[in-house]
Amino acid sequence: MPTNAQLRGLYRLSYWLTYIMLQPIHLVCIDERTSNLYVLAGNTENLEFQITPNGQVFS
Amino acid sequence: MSQVNYAAMSDEELRQYFLRHREDKMALRAYLDRLSDRPRHIITTVDDPDFDAKIQATVRRQMQASDSNGEAAV
């Protein structure tokens, strides 16, 4: 399960991607080996983000 | 089940493959392994007051990079 920080990051990221940038999100999942939350988005599946358990967002 | 050679696929090909074969969890793992081998670009943290602006700047940069070379920014 995602952490509270990951969920907050996911909400804000999803808001920006879908509401402001009008980009679809294709996949949201947790890599159980690193516990990072992975997001794949974009019209051409070209936008990628990961959110660490403590809420750090990186690409 | 036939063996799929993930290593022979480009990043783009592997991404397309795991999106279209959700049951193949090893494909996604192979892709995430590639991501973890790349340098990590920290964008922001959830409690950053400038979170939205930083995300937006990164999205625009990734979209521009994708437009110019057909691959995702790394």
Backbone of each chain as nested JSON, in Angstrom:
{
  "chains": [
    {"id": "A", "residues": [
      {"number": 1, "name": "MET", "atoms": {"N": [0.836, -1.21, 0.0], "CA": [0.0, 0.0, 0.0], "C": [0.868, 1.256, 0.0]}},
      {"number": 2, "name": "PRO", "atoms": {"N": [0.417, 2.296, -0.717], "CA": [1.17, 3.549, -0.703], "C": [1.128, 4.215, 0.667]}},
      {"number": 3, "name": "THR", "atoms": {"N": [2.137, 5.007, 0.949], "CA": [2.15, 5.757, 2.202], "C": [1.262, 6.99, 2.059]}},
      {"number": 4, "name": "ASN", "atoms": {"N": [0.996, 7.613, 3.182], "CA": [0.213, 8.847, 3.17], "C": [0.868, 9.902, 2.271]}},
      {"number": 5, "name": "ALA", "atoms": {"N": [2.184, 10.03, 2.358], "CA": [2.891, 11.017, 1.542], "C": [2.766, 10.671, 0.054]}},
      {"number": 6, "name": "GLN", "atoms": {"N": [2.856, 9.396, -0.281], "CA": [2.721, 8.99, -1.678], "C": [1.318, 9.296, -2.209]}},
      {"number": 7, "name": "LEU", "atoms": {"N": [0.307, 9.068, -1.381], "CA": [-1.065, 9.347, -1.81], "C": [-1.277, 10.836, -2.044]}},
      {"number": 8, "name": "ARG", "atoms": {"N": [-0.72, 11.655, -1.18], "CA": [-0.864, 13.105, -1.365], "C": [-0.157, 13.55, -2.64]}},
      {"number": 9, "name": "GLY", "atoms": {"N": [1.047, 12.987, -2.873], "CA": [1.778, 13.316, -4.092], "C": [1.037, 12.842, -5.325]}},
      {"number": 10, "name": "LEU", "atoms": {"N": [0.46, 11.652, -5.23], "CA": [-0.27, 11.09, -6.367], "C": [-1.472, 11.958, -6.707]}},
      {"number": 11, "name": "TYR", "atoms": {"N": [-2.181, 12.434, -5.681], "CA": [-3.333, 13.291, -5.953], "C": [-2.911, 14.564, -6.685]}},
      {"number": 12, "name": "ARG", "atoms": {"N": [-1.894, 15.212, -6.175], "CA": [-1.48, 16.486, -6.769], "C": [-0.945, 16.284, -8.186]}},
      {"number": 13, "name": "LEU", "atoms": {"N": [-0.191, 15.204, -8.355], "CA": [0.34, 14.884, -9.684], "C": [-0.807, 14.572, -10.652]}},
      {"number": 14, "name": "SER", "atoms": {"N": [-1.767, 13.776, -10.199], "CA": [-2.902, 13.393, -11.045], "C": [-3.716, 14.618, -11.431]}},
      {"number": 15, "name": "TYR", "atoms": {"N": [-3.882, 15.509, -10.471], "CA": [-4.624, 16.736, -10.741], "C": [-3.953, 17.521, -11.856]}},
      {"number": 16, "name": "TRP", "atoms": {"N": [-2.647, 17.721, -11.726], "CA": [-1.933, 18.486, -12.734], "C": [-1.964, 17.805, -14.09]}},
      {"number": 17, "name": "LEU", "atoms": {"N": [-1.732, 16.534, -14.108], "CA": [-1.682, 15.816, -15.383], "C": [-3.031, 15.831, -16.089]}},
      {"number": 18, "name": "THR", "atoms": {"N": [-4.099, 15.556, -15.343], "CA": [-5.396, 15.354, -15.99], "C": [-6.202, 16.637, -16.131]}},
      {"number": 19, "name": "TYR", "atoms": {"N": [-6.118, 17.51, -15.145], "CA": [-6.975, 18.701, -15.15], "C": [-6.314, 19.863, -15.869]}},
      {"number": 20, "name": "ILE", "atoms": {"N": [-5.039, 20.056, -15.626], "CA": [-4.34, 21.199, -16.216], "C": [-3.687, 20.831, -17.555]}},
      {"number": 21, "name": "MET", "atoms": {"N": [-2.961, 19.719, -17.549], "CA": [-2.225, 19.354, -18.756], "C": [-3.045, 18.487, -19.717]}},
      {"number": 22, "name": "LEU", "atoms": {"N": [-4.2, 18.009, -19.281], "CA": [-5.087, 17.194, -20.117], "C": [-4.389, 15.94, -20.648]}},
      {"number": 23, "name": "GLN", "atoms": {"N": [-3.587, 15.322, -19.794], "CA": [-2.853, 14.118, -20.187], "C": [-3.456, 12.886, -19.513]}},
      {"number": 24, "name": "PRO", "atoms": {"N": [-3.598, 11.78, -20.256], "CA": [-4.112, 10.552, -19.64], "C": [-3.045, 9.88, -18.759]}},
      {"number": 25, "name": "ILE", "atoms": {"N": [-3.509, 9.154, -17.759], "CA": [-2.615, 8.349, -16.922], "C": [-2.851, 6.883, -17.275]}},
      {"number": 26, "name": "HIS", "atoms": {"N": [-1.792, 6.187, -17.619], "CA": [-1.924, 4.803, -18.094], "C": [-1.711, 3.775, -17.004]}},
      {"number": 27, "name": "LEU", "atoms": {"N": [-0.831, 4.087, -16.077], "CA": [-0.493, 3.07, -15.085], "C": [-0.027, 3.725, -13.791]}},
      {"number": 28, "name": "VAL", "atoms": {"N": [-0.563, 3.24, -12.688], "CA": [-0.103, 3.647, -11.359], "C": [0.159, 2.36, -10.596]}},
      {"number": 29, "name": "CYS", "atoms": {"N": [1.36, 2.19, -10.075], "CA": [1.635, 0.971, -9.306], "C": [2.789, 1.216, -8.348]}},
      {"number": 30, "name": "ILE", "atoms": {"N": [2.927, 0.3, -7.41], "CA": [4.041, 0.357, -6.466], "C": [5.054, -0.717, -6.869]}},
      {"number": 31, "name": "ASP", "atoms": {"N": [6.304, -0.324, -6.974], "CA": [7.371, -1.308, -7.157], "C": [7.677, -1.873, -5.768]}},
      {"number": 32, "name": "GLU", "atoms": {"N": [7.277, -3.111, -5.538], "CA": [7.395, -3.667, -4.179], "C": [8.835, -3.846, -3.738]}},
      {"number": 33, "name": "ARG", "atoms": {"N": [9.754, -3.762, -4.687], "CA": [11.169, -3.919, -4.324], "C": [11.739, -2.634, -3.754]}},
      {"number": 34, "name": "THR", "atoms": {"N": [11.295, -1.488, -4.305], "CA": [11.802, -0.199, -3.816], "C": [10.765, 0.54, -2.977]}},
      {"number": 35, "name": "SER", "atoms": {"N": [9.504, 0.119, -3.047], "CA": [8.356, 0.792, -2.427], "C": [8.05, 2.133, -3.066]}},
      {"number": 36, "name": "ASN", "atoms": {"N": [8.674, 2.423, -4.214], "CA": [8.358, 3.662, -4.912], "C": [7.07, 3.503, -5.71]}},
      {"number": 37, "name": "LEU", "atoms": {"N": [6.283, 4.567, -5.743], "CA": [5.052, 4.586, -6.531], "C": [5.409, 5.096, -7.927]}},
      {"number": 38, "name": "TYR", "atoms": {"N": [5.039, 4.341, -8.947], "CA": [5.383, 4.662, -10.332], "C": [4.136, 5.131, -11.076]}},
      {"number": 39, "name": "VAL", "atoms": {"N": [4.277, 6.218, -11.837], "CA": [3.169, 6.753, -12.634], "C": [3.643, 6.894, -14.076]}},
      {"number": 40, "name": "LEU", "atoms": {"N": [2.898, 6.297, -14.99], "CA": [3.171, 6.459, -16.428], "C": [1.981, 7.175, -17.053]}},
      {"number": 41, "name": "ALA", "atoms": {"N": [2.253, 8.298, -17.714], "CA": [1.175, 9.137, -18.235], "C": [1.578, 9.754, -19.569]}},
      {"number": 42, "name": "GLY", "atoms": {"N": [0.67, 10.515, -20.127], "CA": [0.96, 11.273, -21.338], "C": [0.311, 10.691, -22.569]}},
      {"number": 43, "name": "ASN", "atoms": {"N": [-0.052, 11.575, -23.489], "CA": [-0.698, 11.131, -24.726], "C": [0.143, 10.119, -25.486]}},
      {"number": 44, "name": "THR", "atoms": {"N": [1.449, 10.273, -25.41], "CA": [2.318, 9.321, -26.095], "C": [3.095, 8.476, -25.075]}},
      {"number": 45, "name": "GLU", "atoms": {"N": [2.519, 8.319, -23.901], "CA": [3.111, 7.485, -22.833], "C": [4.541, 7.929, -22.539]}},
      {"number": 46, "name": "ASN", "atoms": {"N": [4.723, 9.224, -22.488], "CA": [6.069, 9.76, -22.384], "C": [6.336, 10.49, -21.073]}},
      {"number": 47, "name": "LEU", "atoms": {"N": [5.369, 10.484, -20.147], "CA": [5.562, 11.196, -18.884], "C": [5.669, 10.172, -17.761]}},
      {"number": 48, "name": "GLU", "atoms": {"N": [6.783, 10.216, -17.052], "CA": [7.009, 9.236, -15.994], "C": [7.428, 9.923, -14.71]}},
      {"number": 49, "name": "PHE", "atoms": {"N": [6.88, 9.444, -13.621], "CA": [7.223, 9.973, -12.303], "C": [7.297, 8.818, -11.326]}},
      {"number": 50, "name": "GLN", "atoms": {"N": [8.103, 9.022, -10.282], "CA": [8.073, 8.089, -9.164], "C": [7.992, 8.904, -7.884]}},
      {"number": 51, "name": "ILE", "atoms": {"N": [7.303, 8.359, -6.914], "CA": [7.16, 9.021, -5.615], "C": [7.671, 8.064, -4.55]}},
      {"number": 52, "name": "THR", "atoms": {"N": [8.65, 8.524, -3.803], "CA": [9.231, 7.679, -2.757], "C": [8.265, 7.608, -1.563]}},
      {"number": 53, "name": "PRO", "atoms": {"N": [8.45, 6.647, -0.664], "CA": [7.55, 6.525, 0.496], "C": [7.493, 7.798, 1.343]}},
      {"number": 54, "name": "ASN", "atoms": {"N": [8.568, 8.602, 1.353], "CA": [8.518, 9.842, 2.157], "C": [8.07, 11.048, 1.347]}},
      {"number": 55, "name": "GLY", "atoms": {"N": [7.58, 10.819, 0.11], "CA": [6.95, 11.896, -0.64], "C": [7.853, 12.672, -1.566]}},
      {"number": 56, "name": "GLN", "atoms": {"N": [9.032, 12.165, -1.822], "CA": [9.918, 12.814, -2.782], "C": [9.49, 12.389, -4.193]}},
      {"number": 57, "name": "VAL", "atoms": {"N": [9.366, 13.376, -5.082], "CA": [8.945, 13.071, -6.46], "C": [10.161, 13.177, -7.365]}},
      {"number": 58, "name": "PHE", "atoms": {"N": [10.394, 12.149, -8.169], "CA": [11.516, 12.207, -9.108], "C": [11.126, 11.609, -10.444]}},
      {"number": 59, "name": "SER", "atoms": {"N": [11.944, 11.919, -11.447], "CA": [11.692, 11.36, -12.778], "C": [12.991, 10.8, -13.326]}}
    ]},
    {"id": "B", "residues": [
      {"number": 1, "name": "MET", "atoms": {"N": [4.679, -21.235, -21.559], "CA": [4.716, -19.831, -21.932], "C": [6.073, -19.509, -22.551]}},
      {"number": 2, "name": "SER", "atoms": {"N": [6.034, -18.8, -23.681], "CA": [7.291, -18.513, -24.367], "C": [8.075, -17.441, -23.609]}},
      {"number": 3, "name": "GLN", "atoms": {"N": [9.383, -17.532, -23.713], "CA": [10.25, -16.566, -23.053], "C": [10.318, -15.293, -23.886]}},
      {"number": 4, "name": "VAL", "atoms": {"N": [10.153, -14.154, -23.236], "CA": [10.255, -12.882, -23.929], "C": [11.592, -12.265, -23.57]}},
      {"number": 5, "name": "ASN", "atoms": {"N": [12.315, -11.833, -24.584], "CA": [13.63, -11.249, -24.35], "C": [13.516, -9.737, -24.156]}},
      {"number": 6, "name": "TYR", "atoms": {"N": [13.331, -9.338, -22.902], "CA": [13.157, -7.908, -22.611], "C": [14.412, -7.116, -22.962]}},
      {"number": 7, "name": "ALA", "atoms": {"N": [15.562, -7.748, -22.751], "CA": [16.822, -7.038, -22.958], "C": [16.985, -6.591, -24.409]}},
      {"number": 8, "name": "ALA", "atoms": {"N": [16.336, -7.321, -25.329], "CA": [16.47, -6.985, -26.75], "C": [15.591, -5.801, -27.136]}},
      {"number": 9, "name": "MET", "atoms": {"N": [14.687, -5.396, -26.232], "CA": [13.767, -4.308, -26.565], "C": [14.372, -2.967, -26.174]}},
      {"number": 10, "name": "SER", "atoms": {"N": [14.038, -1.945, -26.959], "CA": [14.405, -0.584, -26.562], "C": [13.513, -0.177, -25.385]}},
      {"number": 11, "name": "ASP", "atoms": {"N": [13.845, 0.927, -24.742], "CA": [13.017, 1.413, -23.633], "C": [11.572, 1.608, -24.1]}},
      {"number": 12, "name": "GLU", "atoms": {"N": [11.442, 2.228, -25.251], "CA": [10.118, 2.498, -25.816], "C": [9.356, 1.191, -26.088]}},
      {"number": 13, "name": "GLU", "atoms": {"N": [10.041, 0.22, -26.664], "CA": [9.404, -1.065, -26.979], "C": [8.975, -1.787, -25.715]}},
      {"number": 14, "name": "LEU", "atoms": {"N": [9.839, -1.76, -24.707], "CA": [9.511, -2.449, -23.457], "C": [8.326, -1.77, -22.754]}},
      {"number": 15, "name": "ARG", "atoms": {"N": [8.284, -0.452, -22.833], "CA": [7.166, 0.3, -22.241], "C": [5.855, -0.066, -22.938]}},
      {"number": 16, "name": "GLN", "atoms": {"N": [5.89, -0.095, -24.264], "CA": [4.696, -0.5, -25.011], "C": [4.294, -1.925, -24.647]}},
      {"number": 17, "name": "TYR", "atoms": {"N": [5.292, -2.777, -24.483], "CA": [5.017, -4.191, -24.211], "C": [4.342, -4.368, -22.852]}},
      {"number": 18, "name": "PHE", "atoms": {"N": [4.881, -3.742, -21.818], "CA": [4.27, -3.991, -20.497], "C": [2.91, -3.315, -20.372]}},
      {"number": 19, "name": "LEU", "atoms": {"N": [2.689, -2.236, -21.141], "CA": [1.367, -1.606, -21.109], "C": [0.315, -2.497, -21.765]}},
      {"number": 20, "name": "ARG", "atoms": {"N": [0.72, -3.262, -22.75], "CA": [-0.222, -4.096, -23.494], "C": [-0.246, -5.539, -23.016]}},
      {"number": 21, "name": "HIS", "atoms": {"N": [0.639, -5.864, -22.089], "CA": [0.656, -7.214, -21.498], "C": [0.712, -7.071, -19.983]}},
      {"number": 22, "name": "ARG", "atoms": {"N": [-0.387, -6.593, -19.419], "CA": [-0.4, -6.305, -17.972], "C": [-0.166, -7.548, -17.132]}},
      {"number": 23, "name": "GLU", "atoms": {"N": [-0.463, -8.716, -17.701], "CA": [-0.283, -9.949, -16.936], "C": [1.192, -10.316, -16.793]}},
      {"number": 24, "name": "ASP", "atoms": {"N": [2.034, -9.716, -17.622], "CA": [3.458, -10.052, -17.606], "C": [4.188, -9.117, -16.636]}},
      {"number": 25, "name": "LYS", "atoms": {"N": [4.183, -9.503, -15.375], "CA": [4.754, -8.618, -14.353], "C": [6.273, -8.507, -14.477]}},
      {"number": 26, "name": "MET", "atoms": {"N": [6.891, -9.506, -15.082], "CA": [8.347, -9.455, -15.233], "C": [8.765, -8.361, -16.224]}},
      {"number": 27, "name": "ALA", "atoms": {"N": [7.891, -8.07, -17.187], "CA": [8.203, -7.017, -18.156], "C": [8.261, -5.664, -17.456]}},
      {"number": 28, "name": "LEU", "atoms": {"N": [7.273, -5.404, -16.607], "CA": [7.268, -4.141, -15.867], "C": [8.472, -4.069, -14.928]}},
      {"number": 29, "name": "ARG", "atoms": {"N": [8.778, -5.183, -14.291], "CA": [9.953, -5.196, -13.408], "C": [11.233, -4.885, -14.174]}},
      {"number": 30, "name": "ALA", "atoms": {"N": [11.343, -5.478, -15.358], "CA": [12.535, -5.239, -16.171], "C": [12.636, -3.759, -16.529]}},
      {"number": 31, "name": "TYR", "atoms": {"N": [11.49, -3.151, -16.817], "CA": [11.487, -1.742, -17.172], "C": [11.855, -0.88, -15.962]}},
      {"number": 32, "name": "LEU", "atoms": {"N": [11.267, -1.192, -14.803], "CA": [11.568, -0.412, -13.59], "C": [13.035, -0.56, -13.203]}},
      {"number": 33, "name": "ASP", "atoms": {"N": [13.61, -1.72, -13.49], "CA": [15.046, -1.911, -13.24], "C": [15.866, -0.952, -14.097]}},
      {"number": 34, "name": "ARG", "atoms": {"N": [15.436, -0.786, -15.342], "CA": [16.15, 0.161, -16.207], "C": [16.068, 1.572, -15.648]}},
      {"number": 35, "name": "LEU", "atoms": {"N": [14.865, 1.936, -15.183], "CA": [14.701, 3.284, -14.616], "C": [15.609, 3.488, -13.42]}},
      {"number": 36, "name": "SER", "atoms": {"N": [15.728, 2.442, -12.598], "CA": [16.524, 2.59, -11.372], "C": [18.015, 2.703, -11.682]}},
      {"number": 37, "name": "ASP", "atoms": {"N": [18.417, 2.286, -12.889], "CA": [19.817, 2.403, -13.281], "C": [20.167, 3.809, -13.764]}},
      {"number": 38, "name": "ARG", "atoms": {"N": [19.125, 4.608, -14.01], "CA": [19.38, 5.966, -14.493], "C": [19.584, 6.911, -13.321]}},
      {"number": 39, "name": "PRO", "atoms": {"N": [20.251, 8.044, -13.569], "CA": [20.358, 9.031, -12.497], "C": [18.974, 9.559, -12.124]}},
      {"number": 40, "name": "ARG", "atoms": {"N": [18.792, 9.804, -10.851], "CA": [17.491, 10.234, -10.347], "C": [17.417, 11.759, -10.308]}},
      {"number": 41, "name": "HIS", "atoms": {"N": [16.428, 12.313, -10.991], "CA": [16.242, 13.76, -10.98], "C": [15.12, 14.095, -9.998]}},
      {"number": 42, "name": "ILE", "atoms": {"N": [15.498, 14.616, -8.837], "CA": [14.486, 14.975, -7.844], "C": [13.764, 16.238, -8.306]}},
      {"number": 43, "name": "ILE", "atoms": {"N": [12.456, 16.166, -8.385], "CA": [11.679, 17.318, -8.837], "C": [11.212, 18.141, -7.641]}},
      {"number": 44, "name": "THR", "atoms": {"N": [10.609, 17.487, -6.672], "CA": [10.008, 18.196, -5.548], "C": [9.611, 17.172, -4.481]}},
      {"number": 45, "name": "THR", "atoms": {"N": [9.008, 17.655, -3.404], "CA": [8.414, 16.763, -2.404], "C": [6.969, 17.2, -2.179]}},
      {"number": 46, "name": "VAL", "atoms": {"N": [6.165, 16.314, -1.617], "CA": [4.727, 16.612, -1.516], "C": [4.431, 17.849, -0.687]}},
      {"number": 47, "name": "ASP", "atoms": {"N": [5.294, 18.194, 0.249], "CA": [5.011, 19.344, 1.107], "C": [5.629, 20.641, 0.592]}},
      {"number": 48, "name": "ASP", "atoms": {"N": [6.214, 20.599, -0.605], "CA": [6.822, 21.789, -1.19], "C": [5.717, 22.749, -1.645]}},
      {"number": 49, "name": "PRO", "atoms": {"N": [5.741, 24.022, -1.186], "CA": [4.716, 24.978, -1.619], "C": [4.748, 25.212, -3.136]}},
      {"number": 50, "name": "ASP", "atoms": {"N": [5.896, 24.98, -3.754], "CA": [6.019, 25.164, -5.209], "C": [5.811, 23.861, -5.979]}},
      {"number": 51, "name": "PHE", "atoms": {"N": [5.195, 22.885, -5.336], "CA": [5.001, 21.555, -5.949], "C": [4.401, 21.677, -7.348]}},
      {"number": 52, "name": "ASP", "atoms": {"N": [3.287, 22.4, -7.463], "CA": [2.578, 22.468, -8.737], "C": [3.447, 23.064, -9.844]}},
      {"number": 53, "name": "ALA", "atoms": {"N": [4.127, 24.145, -9.516], "CA": [4.952, 24.811, -10.526], "C": [6.089, 23.905, -10.978]}},
      {"number": 54, "name": "LYS", "atoms": {"N": [6.676, 23.174, -10.027], "CA": [7.795, 22.293, -10.381], "C": [7.327, 21.103, -11.215]}},
      {"number": 55, "name": "ILE", "atoms": {"N": [6.17, 20.556, -10.855], "CA": [5.619, 19.455, -11.649], "C": [5.307, 19.938, -13.061]}},
      {"number": 56, "name": "GLN", "atoms": {"N": [4.702, 21.117, -13.134], "CA": [4.335, 21.64, -14.448], "C": [5.568, 21.855, -15.322]}},
      {"number": 57, "name": "ALA", "atoms": {"N": [6.621, 22.411, -14.734], "CA": [7.846, 22.654, -15.497], "C": [8.428, 21.333, -15.997]}},
      {"number": 58, "name": "THR", "atoms": {"N": [8.381, 20.314, -15.142], "CA": [8.923, 19.017, -15.536], "C": [8.085, 18.376, -16.634]}},
      {"number": 59, "name": "VAL", "atoms": {"N": [6.766, 18.48, -16.513], "CA": [5.886, 17.9, -17.538], "C": [6.15, 18.573, -18.878]}},
      {"number": 60, "name": "ARG", "atoms": {"N": [6.256, 19.891, -18.857], "CA": [6.501, 20.601, -20.119], "C": [7.846, 20.192, -20.713]}},
      {"number": 61, "name": "ARG", "atoms": {"N": [8.853, 20.031, -19.852], "CA": [10.173, 19.651, -20.346], "C": [10.138, 18.234, -20.939]}},
      {"number": 62, "name": "GLN", "atoms": {"N": [9.452, 17.324, -20.251], "CA": [9.374, 15.949, -20.75], "C": [8.614, 15.9, -22.07]}},
      {"number": 63, "name": "MET", "atoms": {"N": [7.565, 16.721, -22.198], "CA": [6.795, 16.717, -23.439], "C": [7.625, 17.294, -24.58]}},
      {"number": 64, "name": "GLN", "atoms": {"N": [8.402, 18.316, -24.279], "CA": [9.256, 18.901, -25.322], "C": [10.339, 17.923, -25.742]}},
      {"number": 65, "name": "ALA", "atoms": {"N": [10.937, 17.254, -24.765], "CA": [11.983, 16.275, -25.076], "C": [11.405, 15.162, -25.929]}},
      {"number": 66, "name": "SER", "atoms": {"N": [10.192, 14.749, -25.595], "CA": [9.538, 13.69, -26.344], "C": [9.233, 14.14, -27.767]}},
      {"number": 67, "name": "ASP", "atoms": {"N": [8.819, 15.398, -27.921], "CA": [8.514, 15.904, -29.259], "C": [9.751, 15.942, -30.138]}},
      {"number": 68, "name": "SER", "atoms": {"N": [10.883, 16.283, -29.517], "CA": [12.072, 16.501, -30.326], "C": [12.798, 15.216, -30.704]}},
      {"number": 69, "name": "ASN", "atoms": {"N": [12.704, 14.179, -29.844], "CA": [13.466, 12.974, -30.205], "C": [12.649, 11.69, -30.116]}},
      {"number": 70, "name": "GLY", "atoms": {"N": [11.361, 11.79, -29.868], "CA": [10.523, 10.595, -29.887], "C": [10.731, 9.666, -28.718]}},
      {"number": 71, "name": "GLU", "atoms": {"N": [11.506, 10.065, -27.741], "CA": [11.724, 9.243, -26.544], "C": [11.441, 10.073, -25.31]}},
      {"number": 72, "name": "ALA", "atoms": {"N": [11.136, 9.411, -24.223], "CA": [10.894, 10.141, -22.987], "C": [12.195, 10.75, -22.48]}},
      {"number": 73, "name": "ALA", "atoms": {"N": [12.055, 11.874, -21.79], "CA": [13.236, 12.473, -21.167], "C": [13.753, 11.558, -20.088]}},
      {"number": 74, "name": "VAL", "atoms": {"N": [15.052, 11.555, -19.913], "CA": [15.623, 10.707, -18.866], "C": [16.266, 11.569, -17.803]}}
    ]}
  ]
}
